[in-house]
Amino acid sequence: MGVRDQAQRVAQSVLKAGTWEGPALACSLDYDARFLRRKMLATDDGIGFLVDLAHTTSLEHGDALELSDGSRVQIIAASEPVLQITAGNLTQLAWHIGNRHTPCQMLPNMLIIRDDPVIGHMLEHLGAQLTKALQPFTPEGGAYGHGRTHSHAHGATAHDH
């Protein structure tokens, strides 16, 4: 397929997980790659397309990009190196993780962060048991909206500065 054909496939809208159904190609992206505005991507089958969104967006597992040719590409959270955190006081450990602005996936009996030796070392000293794993990473969104935030700026707010 030529570059010209790829350029004609443009994604300018996101369909959130659970709001769409039907056939779709798949595009597996890790946590960092799911935060984008404008970027050339390829489906898992190698079909290229351009993402050209109005705003930087955090894509979640199960979201879909709607392409200009009417097809859809489902976003799959790709496996990546993580640390599974168990044992110890998970509430205290979650506080320390959040205090360092480290993205964290929270499960009832486990916290999951991207594999970070410095944060892992700190958590071990706080009583955590760490297990390295390779799995999709889907952390909690920011307090002032869905997805991640990269500044303290936010729209509707419950507080003034």
C-alpha positions as CSV (number, residue, x, y, z in Angstrom):
1,M,0.0,0.0,0.0
2,G,1.4,3.4,-0.9
3,V,1.8,6.5,1.2
4,R,-1.0,8.2,-0.8
5,D,-3.4,5.4,0.2
6,Q,-2.4,5.7,3.9
7,A,-2.9,9.4,3.9
8,Q,-6.5,9.0,2.7
9,R,-7.3,7.1,5.9
10,V,-7.6,9.7,8.6
11,A,-9.1,9.3,12.1
12,Q,-10.6,12.5,13.5
13,S,-13.1,11.1,16.0
14,V,-13.0,8.8,18.9
15,L,-15.8,6.4,19.9
16,K,-15.5,5.6,23.6
17,A,-15.5,2.0,24.7
18,G,-19.1,0.7,25.2
19,T,-20.7,3.3,22.9
20,W,-20.0,1.5,19.6
21,E,-20.2,-2.0,18.2
22,G,-19.6,-3.8,15.0
23,P,-16.5,-4.8,13.0
24,A,-13.2,-3.1,13.5
25,L,-9.5,-3.5,12.8
26,A,-7.2,-3.6,15.8
27,C,-4.4,-1.4,16.8
28,S,-2.4,-2.4,19.9
29,L,-0.7,0.5,21.7
30,D,1.1,0.7,25.0
31,Y,0.2,3.3,27.7
32,D,2.4,6.1,26.3
33,A,1.4,5.6,22.7
34,R,-2.3,5.8,23.7
35,F,-1.8,9.5,24.5
36,L,-1.8,11.4,21.2
37,R,-3.3,14.1,19.0
38,R,-1.6,13.7,15.6
39,K,0.4,10.6,14.6
40,M,0.8,8.0,11.9
41,L,-0.2,4.6,13.2
42,A,-0.7,1.1,11.7
43,T,-3.2,-1.5,12.6
44,D,-2.0,-4.9,13.9
45,D,-2.4,-6.1,10.3
46,G,-0.1,-3.3,9.0
47,I,-2.7,-0.9,7.5
48,G,-1.5,2.6,8.0
49,F,-3.6,5.6,8.9
50,L,-3.3,9.1,10.3
51,V,-4.7,10.1,13.6
52,D,-5.6,13.8,13.5
53,L,-7.7,14.7,16.6
54,A,-8.7,18.2,17.6
55,H,-7.1,17.8,21.1
56,T,-4.5,15.6,22.7
57,T,-6.5,12.5,23.9
58,S,-6.0,9.6,26.1
59,L,-7.3,6.5,24.3
60,E,-8.5,3.7,26.5
61,H,-8.7,0.0,25.8
62,G,-11.9,-0.6,23.8
63,D,-12.1,2.9,22.3
64,A,-12.4,3.1,18.5
65,L,-11.1,5.6,16.0
66,E,-13.5,6.2,13.1
67,L,-11.6,6.6,9.9
68,S,-12.5,8.8,6.9
69,D,-13.4,5.7,4.8
70,G,-16.0,4.7,7.3
71,S,-14.0,1.9,8.9
72,R,-13.1,1.7,12.6
73,V,-10.0,0.8,14.4
74,Q,-10.4,-0.6,18.0
75,I,-7.7,0.4,20.4
76,I,-6.1,-2.5,22.3
77,A,-4.0,-1.9,25.4
78,A,-0.8,-3.7,24.5
79,S,1.2,-5.7,27.0
80,E,4.1,-3.8,28.6
81,P,6.5,-4.3,31.5
82,V,4.7,-3.6,34.8
83,L,5.2,-4.1,38.6
84,Q,2.3,-5.9,40.4
85,I,2.2,-4.6,44.0
86,T,0.7,-6.7,46.7
87,A,1.2,-7.2,50.5
88,G,1.8,-4.3,52.8
89,N,-0.6,-1.5,53.3
90,L,-2.0,-0.9,49.8
91,T,-3.6,2.4,50.9
92,Q,-0.3,3.8,52.1
93,L,1.5,2.4,49.0
94,A,-1.1,4.0,46.7
95,W,-0.5,7.4,48.5
96,H,3.2,7.2,47.9
97,I,2.7,6.3,44.3
98,G,0.3,9.2,43.8
99,N,2.5,11.6,45.6
100,R,5.1,10.9,42.9
101,H,2.5,11.5,40.2
102,T,3.1,7.9,39.0
103,P,0.2,6.4,37.0
104,C,-1.4,3.5,38.9
105,Q,-3.9,0.8,38.0
106,M,-5.9,-0.1,41.1
107,L,-7.5,-3.5,41.7
108,P,-9.1,-4.7,45.0
109,N,-6.0,-6.5,46.1
110,M,-3.2,-5.2,43.9
111,L,-1.7,-2.0,42.5
112,I,0.0,-2.0,39.1
113,I,2.5,0.6,37.9
114,R,4.9,0.6,34.9
115,D,8.2,-1.1,35.7
116,D,10.2,1.6,37.4
117,P,13.2,0.4,39.5
118,V,13.4,3.6,41.6
119,I,9.7,3.5,42.6
120,G,9.9,-0.3,43.0
121,H,12.8,0.1,45.4
122,M,10.9,2.7,47.5
123,L,7.8,0.5,47.6
124,E,9.8,-2.5,48.8
125,H,11.2,-0.4,51.6
126,L,7.6,0.4,52.6
127,G,6.7,-3.3,52.8
128,A,5.4,-4.0,49.3
129,Q,5.8,-7.3,47.5
130,L,6.6,-6.7,43.8
131,T,6.2,-9.1,40.9
132,K,7.4,-8.2,37.4
133,A,4.8,-8.9,34.7
134,L,4.1,-8.2,31.1
135,Q,0.5,-7.2,30.7
136,P,-1.8,-4.3,29.5
137,F,-1.5,-1.2,31.7
138,T,-4.7,0.8,32.2
139,P,-4.3,3.2,35.1
140,E,-6.8,5.3,36.8
141,G,-7.7,8.7,35.1
142,G,-7.1,12.1,36.6
143,A,-9.3,13.5,39.4
144,Y,-10.6,16.3,37.2
145,G,-11.6,14.3,34.1
146,H,-11.2,11.0,32.4
147,G,-7.8,9.8,31.1
148,R,-4.5,11.3,32.2
149,T,-3.7,14.9,32.8
150,H,-0.4,16.6,32.1
151,S,-1.0,19.8,34.0
152,H,-3.1,21.1,36.8
153,A,-5.3,23.0,34.4
154,H,-8.9,21.7,34.2
155,G,-12.3,22.8,33.0
156,A,-15.2,22.6,35.4
157,T,-13.8,22.6,38.9
158,A,-14.9,22.3,42.5
159,H,-12.2,24.7,43.6
160,D,-10.6,28.1,42.8
161,H,-7.0,29.0,42.7
